[in-house]
Amino acid sequence: MSDPKRQTKCARMAAAKSTLFSFLSLSFFLFSSGVSEASVSSDAATTIEMHGSGTTNPSKYFWKAMDILEERAGKPVRMTYRAVGSGTGQTEFIGDVSDFGSADIPLSSSQHGSLGGNVVQVPFQLGAVSFFHNVAADDLGVAGRLNLTSCTLAKIFLREITTWDDATIVAENPNLSVPAGQPITIIHRSDGSSSTYGITSYLSVACPAVWTGGGVKDARLFPVEATYAKPRQGSGNVANAIAENQYSIGYIDAGHGHELGFQEISLTNKFGQQLVSKEANIPKAATGFTLPSIEDDWSAVSLINLDGEDVWPITAFTYIYARTNLTGEVGRLVKSFMVYCLSDEGQAMVPDFLFYALDSTTTDSMRSQVDLKFNALTTWTFELAS
């Protein structure tokens, strides 16, 4: 039988050794980072915080990146990101509520101007938005898919077409067999959303004769109809509503819809192809033109309904917004977060969350511009990945 006193003594010795080891390790890190040993206790007690908000789409990616960087940081850091939608994210960033913002749309010219040139917009990934439906597979017939042109979609979301057996839909889908007079339930975002901006911009560009309201972030262009038009806050609630309402149609980011096993609507791109996003070359939409500097106004940059074989018509960059007058440890952390998202490791992680990495030329350019613009802020030192 073991001696309890001896066990207690051994435990105390082990704890003392662990404390000494931790102290020596921290002292070595701070010494190698150029921080004096006298600042050990105050630095160890101070948690440096960085908070962002914006579009829902990259939230899981951001949370994973933040977890990785918090684990590798040599000092206590806390990073958060609130998925509140692109519109709210832009408002909070401009109102100086957040340390950085994110959206799948660039700042408007007036928003960019209101910041007095003290802002960068840094794209770090590509995504696609698509329409999904909840029509029973048996109703689709032998084709097994639902084809809708941009003008038909515009009429559906304006509720000019209200039933699935409308002659226009049947003409585009001759094998469709639905109950007579079956109503269409439309699901749309109620809050400011880059997904709404994407689909309304697409309808406006591809079918301007029907969709006359242009591209908007909010729900103002959707009709108010209590039974068959259902606004929902956040992409998760839109997805839930599509799943819960048979014979509904809605829109979310394509990767989210695929992950949930939703049926996607086949669109006709500008090249004339009928395709779903899985059949498209999503990154191709971002090729063939010169991007602005990260300090410039990006409001004219659009990847909507571009020409080309296999091009998806509703594609967008995801941006990080940051102020160029950032200072101190928070400034260093924001810079380091952007650099990580543009790093080889950060880009390799993007497809894990059903989005698309930038091409290497664009990534290198964005990373160099961030380093140059924030050269007064040293990049945070993180431990190497094991």
Secondary structure, DSSP 8 states (H G I E B T S, - for coil): ---HHHHHHHHHHHHHHHHHHHHHHHHHHHHHTT--GGGHHHHHH--EEEEEEE-STTHHHHHHHHHHHHHHBSS-EEEEEEE--HHHHHHHHHTT-SSEEEESS---HHHHHHTTT-EEEEEEEEEEEEEEE---GGGGGGG-SEE--HHHHHHHHTTSS-BTT-HHHHHH-TT----TT-B-EEEEESS--HHHHHHHHHHHHH-TTT--S---SSSTTS---TTTEEEESSHHHHHHHHHHSTTEEEEEEHHHHHHTT-EEEEEE-TTS-EE-GGGS-GGGGG-SS----TTS--TT--EES--STT--SEEEEEEEEEETT--HHHHHHHHHHHHHHHSHHHHHHGGGGT-EE--HHHHHHHHHHHHHHTTTS----B----
